[in-house]
Amino acid sequence: MSRLKRIDLSAMVLSGICVVHCLTLPLLATLAPLGLSGHAGDAWAHWVMLVVALPLSAVGLWQGFLRHGRPF
């Protein structure tokens, strides 16, 4: 598998994880308000995703620009 395909696949997986996180957290919060109330403000997962997603996106966009010769 080429490097660009691995980057694209990684970005798709991270996007899927983000969707699952964004959809399940509110559902879990409504089903178990007392159990999750202490962890609802934890932002570490968002920071981890940001630290992983930003460089991955930058590399993917740069590789796409180099391959196609246009920014978008």
NUPA-846137 format. One record per atom (N, C-alpha, C): x, y, z. Coordinates in steps of 0.2 Angstrom, whole numbers, plus 2048, in hexadecimal, padded with zeros to 3 digits. Each point is the difference from the previous one (the first is absolute). Layout:
N
XYZ;...
END
This chain:
72
8047FA800;7FC806800;804806800;7FF8057FC;8048067FF;7FF804806;805805801;800804806;7F9805800;7FE8027FA;7FB8057FF;7F97FC802;8007FA7FE;7FA7FC802;7FF7FE807;8067FF803;8007FF808;7FE806803;8028067FE;7FE807803;7F98017FF;7FD7FE7FA;7F98017FF;7FC7FB804;8027FA801;7FD7FB804;800802807;806802803;800803807;7FC805801;7FF8057FB;7FB806801;7F97FD800;7FE7FB7FC;7FA7FE800;7FE7FC807;8057FC802;7FF7FD807;7FF805805;804805800;800805806;7F98047FF;7FE8017FA;7F98037FF;7FB7FC803;8007F97FE;7FB7FC803;8007FF807;806800804;800800807;7FD807803;8018057FC;7FD807802;7F97FF800;7FD7FE7FB;7F97FF7FF;7FD7FC806;8037FA801;7FE7FB805;800804807;805804801;801803807;7FB805800;7FF8047FB;7FB806800;7F97FD801;7FE7FA7FD;7F97FE800;7FF7FC807;8057FC802;7FF7FC806;800804807;805805800;800804807;7FA803802;7FC8037FC;7FA803802;7FB7FB802;8007FA7FC;7FB7FB802;8027FD807;8067FE801;8037FE806;7FE805806;8018067FF;7FF805805;7F8800802;7FC7FF7FB;7F9800802;7FE7FA803;8037FA7FF;7FE7FA803;8037FF807;806803801;8037FF807;803807802;7FB804802;802807802;805800806;7FF7FC805;804800806;8067FD7FF;8017FB7FC;8067FC7FF;8058047FC;7FE8047FB;8048037FB;801808802;7FC802805;801807801;807803802;8037FB804;807802802;8058017FA;7FF7FC7FA;8048007FB;7FE8047FA;7FA803800;7FD8037FB;8058067FD;803803805;8048067FE;8077FE7FE;8027FA800;8077FE7FE;8018017F9;8058047FE;8018037F9;8067FC7FE;8037FC803;8077FC7FE;7FF7FD7F9;7FA7FD7FF;7FF7FC7FA;7FF8057FA;7FE805801;7FF8057FB;8078037FE;805801805;8068027FF;8057FB7FC;7FF7FA802;8037FA7FD;7FE8007F9;7FA8007FE;7FD8007F9;8038067FC;800805803;8038067FD;8078007FE;8047FD805;8077FF7FF;8027FB7FB;7FC7FB7FF;8007FB7FB;7FE8037F9;7FA803800;7FC8027FA;8048057FC;802805804;8038067FD;8067FE7FB;8057FD803;8067FE7FC;7FE7FB7FA;7FC7FC802;7FD7FB7FA;7FD8037FB;7FC805802;7FC8047FA;8058047FC;805803804;8058057FC;8047FC7FB;8027FA802;8047FC7FC;7FB7FD7FA;7FA7FE801;7FC7FE7FB;7FE8057FB;7FF807803;7FF8057FB;8068027FC;806800803;8068017FC;8017FB7FB;7FF7FA802;8017FA7FB;7FB8017FA;7FA802801;7FB8017FB;8028057FC;802806803;8038067FC;8057FE7FB;8057FC803;8067FE7FC;7FE7FC7FA;7FB7FB802;7FE7FC7FA;7FC8037FB;7FB804802;7FB8037FB;8028077FE;805804803;8028067FE;7FB806801;7FB7FF805;7FC805801;7FE7FF808;7FE806803;7FE7FF807;7FA7FC802;7FB8007FC;7FA7FD801;7FD7FC7FA;
END
